Amino acid sequence: MSQNSTHGLGEFADTIFSFDQVSAAITVLAEEINTRLPSEPLLVLCLLNGGLVFTGQLLPHLTRPVELSYVHATRYHNNVAGAELRWISPQHADIQGKTILLCDDIFDEGKTLHAVYQQLLQQGARSVHCAVMTTKDHARKPADFRPEFSALTVPDRYVFGMGMDYSGLWRNAPGVFAVKGM
């Protein structure tokens, strides 16, 4: 099956970005990160589960020594609507005095990403930079927090694929898709 296959998703989902379009956007984003961040070693923290595919695609394009770890927090619990933030696993790397790139799948309302960002700073990170694969196009985001880096903008619909799930499934979908009617 080719990477441009829709895995039979056409029955209930619209293709927003193909696998090739997402990959190209991540490559461009990596070039921006390489240019804008200091060339010192970087601790990349993947925000699980959604940030896994994005982080994996981004890493080979970063042109500096990278340490990799993760943090696991969620508001969705395999549902399609967010709830209270639940910490499943804090970061496991030593963050004291480090420059961190926090990677996630989507910047929607920003509650999860912002909470993790604040915790990392409170725990002694020198600086925290946020990178997301997608930013949802709506006005419900906080006025005082935005990720520095975003590869793609998606419509205000329920999107999944490339690490983002639909009711706990389809993180493996090769592209970004939107559920029809949502």
Secondary structure, 3 states (H helix, E strand, C coil): CCCCCCCCHHHCEEEEEEHHHHHHHHHHHHHHHHHHCCCCCEEEEEEECCHHHHHHHHHHHCCCCEEEEEEEEECCCCCCCCCCCEEEECCCCCCCCCEEEEEEEEECCCHHHHHHHHHHHHCCCCEEEEEEEEEECCCCCCCCCCCCEEEEEECCCCEEECCECECCECCCCCEEEEECCC
